[in-house]
Amino acid sequence: MKMFLISDNQDTLTGMRLAGVEGSIAKSRSELEELLDRAFRDKDIGIVLINERFSVKYPEVTNAAKMNRETLVIEIPDRHGTGRRPDFITSYINEAIGVKL
């Protein structure tokens, strides 16, 4: 099983290539959709990594990709850090199990 990165910047792509992960750059919604479709058609790719910024800019595309495919889609932060709130993990647990920490 291979991983494939879809990034919006060259720095993240270069770093992941050093780790052995191939990928491509998407600068628009149509490029993102095209790369996702190409990755989903490749049966050797089991995990698609995408920058968190795509979820902010194109939430309908990334949510559909996460829900409707056999391939695992994972959001990763880029070199500028994560776009998540500082209490992301705590609020995620609160929502998931209903226990306030």
C-alpha positions in Angstrom: 0.0 0.0 0.0 1.3 3.4 -1.0 0.6 6.9 0.3 0.0 9.9 -2.0 0.2 13.5 -1.0 -1.9 16.3 -2.4 -0.4 19.6 -1.3 -0.9 23.3 -1.9 2.8 24.1 -1.6 6.1 22.8 -2.7 7.7 22.7 0.7 5.4 20.1 2.1 5.7 18.0 -1.1 9.5 18.2 -0.9 9.5 17.1 2.7 7.2 14.2 2.1 9.2 13.1 -1.0 12.3 12.9 1.3 10.2 10.4 3.4 9.4 8.4 0.3 5.8 9.7 -0.4 5.0 10.7 -3.9 2.5 13.5 -4.6 1.4 16.5 -6.6 0.5 20.1 -6.1 -3.0 21.4 -6.4 -3.7 25.1 -6.7 -7.4 25.1 -7.5 -10.5 23.2 -6.6 -10.6 21.5 -10.0 -6.9 20.4 -9.6 -7.7 19.0 -6.2 -10.7 17.0 -7.5 -8.7 15.7 -10.4 -5.8 14.5 -8.2 -8.2 12.9 -5.7 -9.9 11.0 -8.5 -6.6 9.9 -9.9 -5.5 8.7 -6.5 -8.7 6.8 -5.9 -8.5 5.0 -9.2 -4.9 3.8 -8.4 -5.5 0.6 -6.4 -1.9 0.7 -5.0 -2.7 3.9 -3.1 -4.3 3.2 0.3 -3.8 6.5 2.0 -4.1 10.0 0.6 -2.6 12.9 2.6 -3.9 16.4 2.0 -3.1 19.7 3.5 -5.5 21.0 6.2 -6.0 24.1 4.2 -7.9 22.2 1.6 -10.6 21.4 4.2 -10.9 25.1 5.0 -11.0 26.2 1.3 -13.0 23.2 -0.1 -14.8 21.5 2.7 -17.4 19.8 0.5 -14.7 18.2 -1.7 -12.6 16.9 1.2 -15.6 15.7 3.2 -17.0 13.8 0.2 -13.5 12.3 -0.3 -13.4 11.1 3.3 -16.9 9.6 3.3 -17.4 8.1 -0.1 -14.1 6.2 -0.8 -12.3 3.0 0.2 -9.1 5.0 0.4 -8.2 6.7 3.7 -7.9 10.5 3.4 -5.9 12.1 6.2 -5.5 15.9 6.7 -2.0 17.0 7.7 -0.6 20.4 8.7 1.8 22.2 6.4 5.0 24.1 7.3 2.9 26.9 8.8 1.5 24.6 11.4 -2.0 23.3 12.1 -5.2 25.2 11.5 -6.8 23.6 14.4 -7.7 25.2 17.7 -5.3 24.7 20.6 -7.9 22.5 22.5 -8.7 20.4 19.4 -8.0 17.0 21.1 -10.0 17.8 24.2 -13.0 19.1 22.3 -12.7 16.0 20.0 -12.9 13.7 23.0 -15.8 15.7 24.4 -17.8 15.3 21.2 -16.9 11.7 20.7 -17.6 10.2 24.1 -19.6 13.0 25.8 -17.2 13.4 28.7 -16.0 16.8 29.6 -12.3 16.9 30.5 
